[in-house]
Each structure stands twice: as C-alpha cells, then as structure tokens.
Amino acid sequence: MTAVTVAGLMVVVIWLVALKKRPAYPQALQEGWQSYIRQGMLSGAKLAPFFIAIGYFSNAFDGSPVALALSKVVGPNLSHLSWGLLFVIPVVIVLLALLGIHPLVSITLLGQVLLTS
C-alpha cells in the first residue's frame, strides 16, 4: 500500500510541476483551491456511499478466487520490479480507467493484489 500511496503522490507532484510552467499558475492555483474547498470538500458527503461501497467491494474481492489467481500470477512478476512499481502503478491505474474502471476501484484492487503478494 505504501507503493500505491507514493505513486499517487508522484503523479500529483509531476502534474503540479508541469502546471507551474504556465504563466497563469498562481491565479489558477488560487481559483482551484477555492473551488476545491467549495465544491470538493463541502460536497464530499455525496461520495460517502461510494467509499462505503468500495470498502465492501474490497472485502469481497479479498476472499475471491479472482484475487487469489491475480496474486499468484501478478504478484511474483511485480515483485521483481521493487521500486519500479512506483512507475508501473500509475500507468496501470490510468489504463484501467481508460477501460472504464473507476480509479478508486482500480487502486483498491491493485492494493489488495499487492498486499496479498
């Protein structure tokens, strides 16, 4: 789970550094922060059922045959990457998002597979 967290932080830092090169960065950052407070944090209660569902899904997935099969196949192959996982995890999450799997679900699944292996 630490690798998933660090990979997520890396994506955020790289994204912020890329945005900083734009001339309107300070104003955009200020507007984005205000928008996050008003529309993000204050409307977070709408997402509570989603997070509860992710928790149930994670527990159900943890004991499923699919999780065991994935941890047997994916686990040994990913364990050779060690710190390379920091670069693989964001790519996998983006690819799964392009396939239609919500990023929070893919993070949960990936975290469960990596945790069991």
Helices and strands as residue ranges (DSSP letters): H 2-20, H 25-35, I 36-41, G 44-47, H 48-62, H 65-79, G 82-84, H 85-98, H 103-116
